[in-house]
Amino acid sequence: MRARCCAWPRSCWPARLVTPNRPAASARHRGPACPVSAGPWGTVSRPVRRSACSVLIRGGTSSVGLAAAALATWRGATVLSTSRQAGRLALLKERGVDHPLLDTGQVAPAVRELYPGGVDAALDLVGTPTLPDTLRSVRVHGTACFGGSLSNQWTIRDFSPNEYLPKGVRLSGYSGDAADLPQQAFQEILDAVAAGQLAFPVDRVYDGLEQVPRAHDDMEHDRAAGKLVVRVRHSPATSPRL
Ligand SMILES: NC(=O)c1ccc[n+]([C@@H]2O[C@H](COP(=O)([O-])OP(=O)(O)OC[C@H]3O[C@@H](n4cnc5c(N)ncnc54)[C@H](OP(=O)(O)O)[C@@H]3O)[C@@H](O)[C@H]2O)c1
């Protein structure tokens, strides 16, 4: 079975990737929310179960990292988030991050200055090069989630649990799709977006399919911080109302 998608109204998608929702939010709201919700939700919803929780996001200026920060803040967490570029720390602050951190490869000491016992939860999107340091940032009985690999390094050679994992710190992983985002949770996200309580950052909008190479070039060269959107113009008769 296949269905249409609100972000790409003319496309046809496997039904398992489609989550029904009430039209509380307009298509303008739903469009950016659809592609950024499932991954960030899957990675932050389990560790960030209660308010007053502290969460570290590694790879914080990625579109997934920014969406995860938005969701975590919306759920009442205090967010620490990283960029390798000092010039992007102000952007993280603007996007609601409580503690922007410069990622030099080691952020655990800076995290421990803020939270001497370690943070409650961490989401690592950079990959296995930073994962040991991310684990060292987490408190006993806290959880670090391996949610992606911007470094493109996915494996741990000669994994020895007792040496790799700090005592009492949990390591989890997440990789999934729309099926992991419960309908009710997605509806709550859409309602919050429509009410202006939650926003998913769009870095820039490109007009027309001919701009796709430029969008890819910007993405490949890390010029963007947030989602890139390509707006396609349709003839007025068939244009979806966004
Ligand atoms: N678990 C899931 O279901 C799921 C779903 C979707 C995506 N993901 C994963 O989430 C990650 C983020 O994807 P995205 O599309 O949001 O990325 P993106 O927007 O293209 O992020 C690019 C940014 O990542 C930062 N970064 C940090 N360390 C990096 C490194 N070693 N190499 C390159 N960039 C680095 C850079 O920012 P600074 O220069 O500011 O540090 C860069 O500007 C990917 O690993 C992807 O596989 C997971």
Ligand as a Chemical Component Dictionary entry (heavy atoms), coordinates in Angstrom:
data_LIG
# 
_chem_comp.id                   LIG 
_chem_comp.type                 NON-POLYMER 
_chem_comp.pdbx_formal_charge   0 
_chem_comp.three_letter_code    LIG 
# 
loop_
_chem_comp_atom.comp_id 
_chem_comp_atom.atom_id 
_chem_comp_atom.alt_atom_id 
_chem_comp_atom.type_symbol 
_chem_comp_atom.charge 
_chem_comp_atom.model_Cartn_x 
_chem_comp_atom.model_Cartn_y 
_chem_comp_atom.model_Cartn_z 
_chem_comp_atom.pdbx_ordinal 
LIG N1  N1  N 0  19.216 7.817  13.733 1  
LIG C1  C1  C 0  18.452 8.194  12.709 2  
LIG O1  O1  O 0  17.360 7.699  12.473 3  
LIG C2  C2  C 0  18.961 9.267  11.795 4  
LIG C3  C3  C 0  18.109 9.902  10.902 5  
LIG C4  C4  C 0  18.630 10.880 10.071 6  
LIG C5  C5  C 0  19.986 11.189 10.143 7  
LIG N2  N2  N 1  20.784 10.546 11.043 8  
LIG C6  C6  C 0  22.206 10.873 11.187 9  
LIG O2  O2  O 0  22.303 12.145 11.769 10 
LIG C7  C7  C 0  23.542 12.711 11.386 11 
LIG C8  C8  C 0  23.298 14.145 10.985 12 
LIG O3  O3  O 0  22.709 14.193 9.685  13 
LIG P1  P1  P 0  22.270 15.581 9.061  14 
LIG O4  O4  O 0  21.717 15.324 7.719  15 
LIG O5  O5  O -1 21.427 16.294 10.059 16 
LIG O6  O6  O 0  23.703 16.304 8.916  17 
LIG P2  P2  P 0  24.023 17.754 8.356  18 
LIG O7  O7  O 0  22.871 18.673 8.584  19 
LIG O8  O8  O 0  24.561 17.623 6.971  20 
LIG O9  O9  O 0  25.211 18.183 9.357  21 
LIG C9  C9  C 0  26.408 18.748 8.920  22 
LIG C10 C10 C 0  27.112 19.342 10.137 23 
LIG O10 O10 O 0  27.589 18.323 11.011 24 
LIG C11 C11 C 0  28.652 18.836 11.791 25 
LIG N3  N3  N 0  29.718 17.853 12.049 26 
LIG C12 C12 C 0  30.218 17.522 13.271 27 
LIG N4  N4  N 0  31.186 16.627 13.170 28 
LIG C13 C13 C 0  31.353 16.377 11.877 29 
LIG C14 C14 C 0  32.281 15.548 11.162 30 
LIG N5  N5  N 0  33.183 14.777 11.770 31 
LIG N6  N6  N 0  32.191 15.553 9.826  32 
LIG C15 C15 C 0  31.289 16.327 9.197  33 
LIG N7  N7  N 0  30.392 17.133 9.827  34 
LIG C16 C16 C 0  30.455 17.160 11.160 35 
LIG C17 C17 C 0  29.193 20.037 11.015 36 
LIG O11 O11 O 0  28.920 21.153 11.822 37 
LIG P3  P3  P 0  30.069 21.905 12.640 38 
LIG O12 O12 O 0  31.118 22.243 11.641 39 
LIG O13 O13 O 0  29.324 23.079 13.170 40 
LIG O14 O14 O 0  30.554 20.992 13.719 41 
LIG C18 C18 C 0  28.363 20.086 9.742  42 
LIG O15 O15 O 0  28.048 21.405 9.338  43 
LIG C19 C19 C 0  24.136 11.845 10.269 44 
LIG O16 O16 O 0  25.163 11.061 10.809 45 
LIG C20 C20 C 0  22.979 10.952 9.887  46 
LIG O17 O17 O 0  23.421 9.677  9.522  47 
LIG C21 C21 C 0  20.294 9.617  11.866 48 
# 
loop_
_chem_comp_bond.comp_id 
_chem_comp_bond.atom_id_1 
_chem_comp_bond.atom_id_2 
_chem_comp_bond.value_order 
_chem_comp_bond.pdbx_ordinal 
LIG N1  C1  SING 1  
LIG C1  O1  DOUB 2  
LIG C1  C2  SING 3  
LIG C2  C3  SING 4  
LIG C2  C21 DOUB 5  
LIG C3  C4  DOUB 6  
LIG C4  C5  SING 7  
LIG C5  N2  DOUB 8  
LIG N2  C6  SING 9  
LIG N2  C21 SING 10 
LIG C6  O2  SING 11 
LIG C6  C20 SING 12 
LIG O2  C7  SING 13 
LIG C7  C8  SING 14 
LIG C7  C19 SING 15 
LIG C8  O3  SING 16 
LIG O3  P1  SING 17 
LIG P1  O4  DOUB 18 
LIG P1  O5  SING 19 
LIG P1  O6  SING 20 
LIG O6  P2  SING 21 
LIG P2  O7  DOUB 22 
LIG P2  O8  SING 23 
LIG P2  O9  SING 24 
LIG O9  C9  SING 25 
LIG C9  C10 SING 26 
LIG C10 O10 SING 27 
LIG C10 C18 SING 28 
LIG O10 C11 SING 29 
LIG C11 N3  SING 30 
LIG C11 C17 SING 31 
LIG N3  C12 SING 32 
LIG N3  C16 SING 33 
LIG C12 N4  DOUB 34 
LIG N4  C13 SING 35 
LIG C13 C14 SING 36 
LIG C13 C16 DOUB 37 
LIG C14 N5  SING 38 
LIG C14 N6  DOUB 39 
LIG N6  C15 SING 40 
LIG C15 N7  DOUB 41 
LIG N7  C16 SING 42 
LIG C17 O11 SING 43 
LIG C17 C18 SING 44 
LIG O11 P3  SING 45 
LIG P3  O12 DOUB 46 
LIG P3  O13 SING 47 
LIG P3  O14 SING 48 
LIG C18 O15 SING 49 
LIG C19 O16 SING 50 
LIG C19 C20 SING 51 
LIG C20 O17 SING 52 
# 
